Amino acid sequence: MWSSKMPDVIVNTPTAYQQYRGMLEVKHEEEGLCWFWAYPSLMPWPLPVVWLYTPVVGNKQWPGDLWGIDKNGDFLVIECKQCKRRDDPFRDFLAFHSQGRAELSASHWQEKFPRHLRAELAFPEAISKRPANKTDGILPRSNKRSHIRRWPQLAHIIGMGIRAPQYRTLAVNYLQTRAALNDPTPYYLALMIVSDARASVLSERAIASGRALQRMVGPDHVRVITVRATVLVRDQVRITAEQAHFV
């Protein structure tokens, strides 16, 4: 596997982690999604990316934890796991993927995205609590949004970002590009949160699943991203991400 280092992002240390030093062991993997929602440029990808949607946890129709689209109209479907748990980030993709599937079409998202964005913007902040059993929206929202609430600086950045007119404009334009290209094969990415530099990123089971997925969609369409958050001093955390390809 090869990797290429991307620029760092430095943010305020959340209250919950101010006693930590070194690499953070986050309380929930959804926190990693918040890092990328706040800073799309953190994603080690050659083209600009717009995030569209974080599925509701346990929704079998929507595997992955984060769906995005790049300037070329390619979907990035991302499953986030913590390396320490040894979970398989590719397993659900194997059961999900098939050419011509409605969820992979631009037309499906041209209806879905505006509806969920409207639901998200109906509330004043990204951390605003929603009524019981109301799951429409685009941002991470498991456990009543407790994980995004843990990073208040990022929640503010995310809220401002999705309210900016260019956010919706870019998403719509990228979906139009995808439609014009007849819905190319998506990229399936494992986003692995590293909390111990000595630990392996993927388990043997995950590697086997990744290789099986490569046989389905092509070697270049299965990627691994590692991300880590390191406490520099009491009030600062550096977040870095790297991309690695299977050989």
C-alpha positions in Angstrom: 0.0 0.0 0.0 1.2 3.5 -0.6 0.1 6.7 1.1 0.3 10.4 0.6 0.1 12.9 3.5 -2.3 15.7 3.3 -2.3 19.1 5.1 -3.1 19.3 8.8 -6.1 21.0 10.3 -5.8 22.4 13.8 -8.9 22.9 15.9 -9.8 23.7 19.5 -9.7 20.8 21.9 -13.2 19.8 23.1 -13.8 19.9 26.8 -14.3 16.2 26.8 -10.7 15.6 25.7 -8.7 18.3 27.4 -7.2 15.8 29.8 -5.7 13.8 26.9 -2.2 14.0 25.4 -1.0 12.4 22.2 -3.4 10.6 19.9 -7.1 10.8 20.8 -9.2 7.7 21.3 -12.5 9.2 20.3 -15.7 8.2 22.1 -17.6 7.5 18.9 -16.6 7.1 15.2 -19.2 9.6 14.2 -16.8 12.3 15.5 -14.5 11.5 12.6 -17.3 12.3 10.2 -17.7 15.7 11.9 -14.1 16.5 11.1 -14.7 16.0 7.4 -18.0 17.7 7.3 -16.3 20.8 8.8 -13.3 20.6 6.6 -14.0 18.8 3.2 -10.5 19.7 2.1 -9.2 17.3 4.8 -10.2 14.5 2.5 -7.2 13.3 0.6 -8.8 13.4 -2.8 -7.6 15.0 -6.1 -10.8 16.9 -6.7 -13.1 19.1 -4.6 -15.7 17.1 -2.7 -19.1 18.1 -1.5 -20.7 16.1 1.3 -24.4 15.2 0.7 -25.6 13.0 3.5 -24.9 11.0 6.6 -27.4 8.1 6.8 -29.3 7.3 9.9 -27.5 4.6 11.9 -29.0 1.2 11.2 -30.7 2.2 7.9 -30.0 -0.9 5.7 -30.9 0.9 2.5 -27.9 3.3 3.0 -24.6 1.6 3.8 -21.8 3.8 4.7 -21.6 6.7 7.1 -21.0 9.6 4.7 -21.9 10.1 1.1 -20.2 12.7 -1.0 -19.7 13.7 -4.6 -16.7 15.2 -6.3 -16.3 17.7 -9.2 -16.2 14.9 -11.7 -19.6 13.5 -10.6 -18.1 10.5 -8.8 -19.8 9.4 -5.6 -17.6 8.8 -2.5 -19.3 6.3 -0.2 -17.5 6.2 3.1 -17.7 3.8 6.0 -16.0 5.0 9.2 -14.5 2.6 11.7 -12.1 2.8 14.6 -9.0 0.7 14.0 -9.0 -0.6 17.6 -12.3 -2.3 17.1 -11.1 -4.5 14.2 -14.4 -4.0 12.3 -14.8 -4.7 8.6 -15.6 -1.4 6.8 -16.2 -3.1 3.4 -18.7 -5.8 4.4 -21.9 -3.8 3.8 -20.6 -2.5 0.5 -20.3 -6.0 -0.8 -24.0 -6.7 -0.2 -25.1 -3.3 -1.4 -23.3 -2.7 -4.7 -24.9 -3.4 -8.1 -24.8 -1.5 -11.3 -28.0 0.4 -12.0 -29.1 0.6 -8.4 -31.4 3.6 -7.8 -29.4 4.9 -4.8 -26.4 5.3 -7.0 -28.2 7.4 -9.6 -28.0 11.2 -9.8 -31.7 11.4 -10.4 -32.4 9.7 -7.0 -30.2 12.2 -5.3 -31.6 15.2 -7.2 -34.8 14.5 -5.3 -33.4 13.3 -2.0 -30.7 15.9 -1.3 -32.9 19.0 -1.5 -35.5 17.4 0.7 -33.1 16.4 3.4 -31.2 19.7 3.2 -34.5 21.6 3.8 -35.2 19.4 6.8 -31.7 20.2 8.2 -32.0 23.9 7.6 -35.3 24.0 9.4 -33.4 24.1 12.7 -31.1 27.0 13.7 -28.0 25.0 14.5 -26.3 21.7 13.6 -26.5 20.7 17.2 -30.2 21.6 17.6 -32.2 18.7 19.1 -34.9 17.2 16.8 -38.3 15.9 17.8 -38.5 12.2 18.5 -38.5 9.9 15.5 -37.7 12.8 13.1 -34.6 11.6 11.2 -34.6 13.7 8.1 -31.5 15.8 7.7 -28.0 15.5 6.2 -25.6 15.8 9.2 -24.5 13.1 11.7 -27.4 12.6 14.1 -27.1 9.4 16.1 -27.6 9.6 19.9 -29.5 12.8 19.5 -26.5 14.5 17.9 -24.4 14.1 21.0 -21.2 13.4 19.0 -21.4 16.5 16.9 -22.2 18.5 20.0 -18.9 17.3 21.5 -17.1 19.5 19.0 -18.8 22.8 19.2 -16.3 24.7 17.1 -16.8 22.2 14.3 -20.5 22.2 14.7 -20.5 26.0 14.1 -18.3 25.7 11.0 -20.5 22.9 9.6 -23.7 24.9 10.3 -22.3 27.9 8.5 -21.1 25.8 5.6 -24.3 24.1 4.8 -26.1 27.5 4.9 -23.8 29.1 2.4 -25.4 29.4 -1.0 -22.4 27.9 -2.8 -22.9 24.6 -0.8 -26.2 23.8 -2.5 -25.1 25.2 -5.8 -22.0 22.9 -5.9 -24.0 19.9 -4.9 -26.6 20.5 -7.6 -23.9 21.1 -10.2 -21.9 18.0 -9.3 -25.1 15.9 -9.5 -25.8 17.3 -12.9 -22.3 16.2 -14.0 -23.0 12.7 -12.7 -26.3 12.5 -14.6 -24.5 13.6 -17.8 -22.0 10.8 -17.3 -24.7 8.1 -16.8 -23.9 7.5 -13.2 -20.3 6.1 -13.1 -19.2 3.5 -10.6 -18.8 5.0 -7.1 -15.7 4.9 -5.0 -16.0 2.9 -1.8 -13.8 4.2 1.0 -12.9 2.9 4.4 -12.3 5.8 6.8 -10.2 4.4 9.7 -9.7 6.4 12.9 -6.2 5.6 14.2 -5.6 5.9 18.0 -2.5 3.7 18.3 0.3 4.1 15.7 1.4 0.5 16.4 -1.8 -1.1 15.5 -2.6 -2.4 12.0 -5.2 -0.4 10.1 -7.2 -3.3 8.7 -7.9 -6.7 10.0 -7.4 -9.8 7.7 -11.1 -10.1 7.3 -11.4 -6.5 6.2 -8.6 -6.9 3.7 -10.3 -10.0 2.3 -13.6 -8.0 1.9 -11.8 -5.1 0.3 -10.2 -7.3 -2.3 -13.6 -9.0 -3.0 -15.1 -5.5 -3.5 -12.2 -4.6 -5.8 -13.1 -7.5 -8.0 -16.7 -6.1 -8.2 -16.0 -2.5 -8.9 -12.3 -2.3 -10.0 -9.1 -1.9 -7.9 -9.0 1.8 -8.1 -12.6 2.2 -6.7 -11.8 0.8 -3.3 -9.7 3.0 -1.0 -8.6 3.3 2.6 -8.3 6.7 4.4 -6.6 6.9 7.8 -7.3 9.8 10.1 -6.0 10.7 13.5 -6.4 13.5 16.0 -3.5 14.5 18.1 -3.6 16.8 21.1 -0.8 19.3 20.8 -1.4 21.3 23.9 -4.4 21.6 26.2 -6.4 23.7 23.8 -5.3 22.5 20.3 -5.9 19.3 18.3 -4.2 18.5 15.0 -6.2 16.3 12.6 -4.4 14.6 9.7 -5.6 12.3 7.0 -3.8 10.0 4.6 -4.9 7.9 1.6 -3.7 4.4 1.0 -4.5 2.2 -2.0 -4.6 -1.6 -2.0 -1.7 -3.1 -3.9 
